[in-house]
Amino acid sequence: MKELREILPFKDIRTIYLTLFESIISYGIIGWGGAYNNALLPLQKCQNTILRVANKKNWKYPTEKLFEDFNVLNIELLYLKTITIYLKKHNQLDSINHGVNARYAAGKFSLDWPSKTSCRKVYYFLGTQIANLMPNDMVNLPLPIFKKKINHWLRYEFVCKT
């Protein structure tokens, strides 16, 4: 990366990052993305280091700004994006369907709370929670448009809610 950043423009460096690093990270992320933070920390540090080298930034540069400058998602947000797209693609989001006129139930999805805390990072549970937080018009978009809009929503609107 150090040699490439001297030769290539920023756009090409970003493309190389997406093809070499993010594609490897996202492989199988539905299975391992819900792991505890201490297991994901070495991978997150590796991602941060690669972004710092690609952006020519030192270790004091803020990590959030790195992701913003490079316009990529961190591992946690990449996991949320992947599971939400997976649930939508495979029609696994079950709408709440009852006769009561509930103010907050319109267009939302049913969610069975797991009995154990460790199950709250499982893709189905977490993906359904994310879908419930999204605006109704976004959830009802066709899949190709949904894939394009979810990055922006996770980066700018969802982060503000946490």
C-alpha positions as CSV (number, residue, x, y, z in Angstrom):
1,M,0.0,0.0,0.0
2,K,2.8,2.4,0.8
3,E,4.3,2.1,-2.7
4,L,0.9,2.3,-4.4
5,R,-0.2,5.4,-2.6
6,E,2.7,7.3,-4.1
7,I,1.7,6.3,-7.7
8,L,-2.0,5.9,-7.8
9,P,-4.8,8.5,-7.2
10,F,-7.0,8.2,-4.1
11,K,-9.9,6.7,-6.0
12,D,-7.7,3.8,-7.2
13,I,-6.3,3.2,-3.7
14,R,-9.9,3.0,-2.4
15,T,-10.8,0.5,-5.1
16,I,-7.8,-1.6,-4.2
17,Y,-8.8,-1.5,-0.5
18,L,-12.3,-2.6,-1.4
19,T,-11.1,-5.5,-3.6
20,L,-8.3,-6.8,-1.4
21,F,-9.3,-6.1,2.2
22,E,-13.0,-5.5,2.5
23,S,-13.9,-8.4,0.2
24,I,-11.9,-10.7,2.5
25,I,-13.4,-9.3,5.6
26,S,-17.0,-9.6,4.3
27,Y,-16.6,-13.3,3.4
28,G,-18.5,-15.2,6.0
29,I,-19.2,-12.1,8.1
30,I,-22.8,-13.4,8.8
31,G,-21.2,-16.3,10.7
32,W,-18.4,-14.5,12.6
33,G,-19.5,-10.9,12.6
34,G,-21.6,-11.3,15.8
35,A,-18.6,-12.4,17.8
36,Y,-17.7,-10.5,20.9
37,N,-15.6,-7.3,20.6
38,N,-12.5,-8.8,22.1
39,A,-12.4,-11.4,19.2
40,L,-13.0,-8.7,16.6
41,L,-10.5,-6.2,18.0
42,P,-7.4,-7.5,16.2
43,L,-9.2,-7.4,12.9
44,Q,-10.5,-3.9,13.6
45,K,-6.9,-2.8,14.4
46,C,-5.7,-4.3,11.1
47,Q,-8.4,-2.4,9.2
48,N,-7.5,0.8,10.9
49,T,-3.8,0.3,10.1
50,I,-4.5,-0.3,6.5
51,L,-6.7,2.8,6.2
52,R,-4.0,4.9,8.0
53,V,-1.3,3.7,5.6
54,A,-3.5,4.2,2.5
55,N,-4.5,7.7,3.7
56,K,-0.9,8.7,4.7
57,K,-2.1,9.5,8.2
58,N,-0.2,8.9,11.5
59,W,-1.5,7.0,14.5
60,K,-2.9,10.2,16.1
61,Y,-5.4,10.8,13.3
62,P,-9.0,10.0,14.5
63,T,-10.3,6.6,13.5
64,E,-13.8,7.9,12.7
65,K,-12.4,10.5,10.4
66,L,-10.4,7.8,8.6
67,F,-13.5,5.9,7.8
68,E,-15.3,9.1,6.7
69,D,-12.4,10.2,4.5
70,F,-12.2,6.8,2.8
71,N,-16.0,6.4,2.7
72,V,-16.0,2.8,4.0
73,L,-17.7,1.1,6.9
74,N,-16.0,-0.4,10.0
75,I,-16.4,-4.1,10.8
76,E,-19.4,-3.6,13.0
77,L,-21.3,-1.5,10.5
78,L,-20.3,-3.8,7.7
79,Y,-21.8,-6.7,9.6
80,L,-25.1,-4.8,10.2
81,K,-25.2,-3.9,6.5
82,T,-24.6,-7.5,5.4
83,I,-27.2,-9.1,7.7
84,T,-29.9,-6.5,6.9
85,I,-29.4,-7.1,3.1
86,Y,-29.4,-10.8,3.7
87,L,-32.7,-10.7,5.6
88,K,-34.3,-8.5,3.0
89,K,-33.0,-10.6,0.1
90,H,-34.3,-13.9,1.6
91,N,-37.6,-12.4,2.8
92,Q,-36.9,-13.3,6.4
93,L,-38.4,-10.1,7.9
94,D,-41.8,-10.9,9.3
95,S,-44.2,-8.0,9.5
96,I,-46.2,-7.5,12.6
97,N,-49.8,-8.5,11.7
98,H,-52.4,-8.0,14.3
99,G,-55.8,-6.3,14.6
100,V,-54.8,-3.7,17.1
101,N,-54.2,-0.2,15.7
102,A,-50.8,0.2,17.3
103,R,-49.1,3.5,16.6
104,Y,-45.5,2.1,16.4
105,A,-46.3,-1.2,14.7
106,A,-47.0,0.1,11.2
107,G,-44.5,-1.4,8.8
108,K,-42.4,-2.9,11.5
109,F,-41.2,-6.5,11.9
110,S,-41.8,-9.0,14.7
111,L,-38.9,-9.9,16.9
112,D,-38.7,-12.8,19.4
113,W,-36.4,-11.8,22.2
114,P,-33.8,-14.5,22.9
115,S,-33.5,-15.9,26.4
116,K,-29.8,-15.5,26.6
117,T,-27.8,-12.3,26.2
118,S,-25.2,-13.9,24.0
119,C,-27.9,-14.6,21.3
120,R,-28.6,-10.9,20.9
121,K,-25.8,-10.5,18.3
122,V,-27.1,-13.3,16.1
123,Y,-27.8,-12.1,12.6
124,Y,-31.6,-12.7,12.6
125,F,-32.2,-10.9,15.9
126,L,-29.8,-8.0,15.2
127,G,-30.9,-7.6,11.5
128,T,-34.6,-7.4,12.5
129,Q,-33.7,-4.7,15.1
130,I,-31.9,-2.7,12.5
131,A,-34.8,-3.0,10.1
132,N,-37.2,-1.8,12.8
133,L,-35.0,1.3,13.2
134,M,-35.1,2.2,9.5
135,P,-37.6,4.5,8.0
136,N,-40.5,2.6,6.4
137,D,-39.9,3.9,2.9
138,M,-36.4,2.7,3.0
139,V,-37.3,-0.8,4.1
140,N,-39.8,-1.1,1.3
141,L,-37.4,-0.2,-1.5
142,P,-36.4,-2.8,-4.1
143,L,-33.2,-4.7,-3.2
144,P,-30.8,-3.0,-5.7
145,I,-31.8,0.5,-4.5
146,F,-31.8,-0.7,-0.8
147,K,-28.2,-1.9,-1.1
148,K,-27.1,1.6,-2.3
149,K,-29.0,3.5,0.4
150,I,-28.1,1.4,3.4
151,N,-24.5,2.5,3.4
152,H,-25.5,6.2,3.8
153,W,-28.2,5.3,6.4
154,L,-25.8,3.3,8.5
155,R,-23.0,5.8,8.3
156,Y,-24.9,9.1,8.9
157,E,-28.3,8.3,10.4
158,F,-27.9,5.1,12.4
159,V,-24.6,6.1,14.1
160,C,-26.4,9.1,15.5
161,K,-29.0,6.9,17.1
162,T,-26.5,4.7,19.0
